[in-house]
Amino acid sequence: MTTIRSLCVYCGSASGRDPSYVKAAEALGTAMAHRGIRLVYGGGTRGIMGAVSDAVIAAGGQVTGIIPRFLIDMEATESELKRLDELVITEDMHERKHMMFERSDAFVALPGGIGTLEELVEIMTWSQLGRHRKPIAIANVDGFWDPFSKLLEHMREAGFIHTAHQVRPIIKDRIEDLLPAIEAAAQPVERGGVEAVIERL
């Protein structure tokens, strides 16, 4: 049985220009549902957000959407949000991100924009500061996150990431490899072992 019961997915509220981004979101959502892993995400019903949540629902999985009140009309309508089996409306972004953290056993970043990047960096920062030991993963769809990986390596080499072992997310190019890697990384975390390290096929 999986040790990951809920997975927070950070992703764009737009679809992006490459169709592979939406396909990856759909593949991840379907795989999560088949493994009985609840989706925790930002509540949007458009773009990659909508694709991953629609896929989870279509495959019989469970979805928790957490969205600030001011974003409801921008990223979803109240009628669209009714399709989620759990909806949490927060007063601001800070409350939203904290609740997403509390409700999740692990984190994955799909392609997205500044908001997705900010959420990923923040959860990595919390890990670096010792605030959690939950697995963090990146779905590197068609090399989308390659520039970010290079920036992290540059920061390490320049001496600005001193606890590098705590700032190394799992990186997978193929969606089908993502959940098994996260579940494997969760095992030593629960036993108090080492942090997840960068893995690439």
C-alpha positions, 0 to 999 in steps of 0.5 A: 500500500502506498505511503503517499495518501495525498499529493500536492500538485503545483501547475499552471492555470494556463495550458501552455503552448506545447500540448505535451504539458496538458497530456502530462497533467492528464497522465499524472491525474489518471495515475494518481487516481489508480493509486488511490492518491488524493489530489491537493491543488490550487482549485482552478478548473482551467489550463493544466490545473483543470487537466490534472483535476479532470483526469483524477475525477474521470478516473474515480479519484478524489480532489481537494481544491484550495483557492483564495476567494479573490481568485474564484472568478479568475481561475474557476467559477463557483459552478465549476468548483462543485465538481470537486469532492472537497473545496476549501476557500481561503482568504488569501494566498498565504492561508492557501499555501499553508493549507496545501502543505498541511493536507499533502504528503508530497509535492509535484511541480508540473509546467507553469508560470511564476506562481508555480515557480514560487510555490515550488521554491517556497516548499523547497525552502521550507525543506532546507530550513528543516520545516518538513521532510516530505518528498518534492518532485518535478515533472520535467516535461520535455525539459521544461524545468531544465533551466531551473535545474541549471540555476540550482546547480549554479547556486550550489557551485557559487556557495549559496546553497549550503544544505544542498542535500535538502534542496534536491527534488526528484526530477523525472522526465517521464510521468510514469516514473514520477509516482513510484519515485515519490513513493520510494522517497517517502519510505526513508523519510518516514523512517527518519532517513535521508532526503530525496535526491535528484534522479534522472533517467 
